[in-house]
Amino acid sequence: MKFKSYARYKDSGVEWLGGVPEHWDVIKLQRICTVIDPQPDHRAPSLDESGGGFPYIGIRDVNNDGSLNFESARCVNESAIIRLDASD
């Protein structure tokens, strides 16, 4: 399916995103939404103490330019990822 392109584009200011339609506003997600989580442990699965595991990307690991900071991401056990995936 091909969509018709917009007449004019502007730079989004986000390198990986590129241009956006000229009439769009580009704003940070935190300005238009609020995260309400009554159980913050949902964001903190079991850490992998061995130094291995998988990176668990949270909102704090998203940079202002939209890129991901894998250095700040916590490494979690594979079993924690499987549990989270099964609960969806």
N, C-alpha and C positions, 0 to 999 in steps of 0.2 A: 504494500500500500504506500503510495507516495502522496505526501501532503504538499500543498502549495506553499511556497516560501513567502516570507514577509517582504515588503517593498524595501525597507531600510533596516539596517542593523547598527548596533553600537558595541563597543568593547565592554565586556562584562566586568573587567578588572580582575577576573579569575582566570589564570593562565589555562588550566585544563578545560574550562568551559568555553572560552572563546567569545564569539559574538552572540548577542541576544537581540530580539526585536527591539527597535528603537523606543517603542512606547512602554516596554517593561521596566519596572523598578527592580533594581538589584539591591537587596538588603540581607543582613545576616538573619539566619533562621531564628536565633535567640530573640529577635525583636518582634516576631510574630507568633511565637508559641511558648508554652510553658510546659515543662515536664512535671507531671504529678505522679509520683510513684510511692504508694503507701508502704511498699516493701523494698527498701533500697538494696537489700541483699540480692535482688534480681539482677543488679548490675555488677555483682561481685561473686562470680563463680569461683570455685576452688582454684587457688594458685598452684602452679606447677613448681614445687620447691627444687626440682632437679636442674632448673635452668633451661629446660626444654619446653615442650608444650606448644600451644598455638597462641598467636597474639589475639587478645580480646579487645577490640576497638570500642571505646566508649566515647561519649561526646567530648570529653576532655582531650581526646587524642585527635580531634579534628582541628587543624590550624585555621587561622583567619582566611587564608586563601583557598580553603576547601581541600587542601591536601591532607593526607593522613600521617601522623607522627607515630611510626612503629616503635621508636625508642621509648616513648612514654607508655605504650600499650602494655598491659600486664599479660604475662604468659599463663595460660590456664591449662588444666588437665584436659585431655581428649574426652574423658567421661563427662566433664562438666558441659562441654559443647554438645555432646550427644543428648544429655538431659534437657538442655535448653531447646534444642531443635525438636525434641519429642514433645515438649510442652506446648508448642505452637499449634 
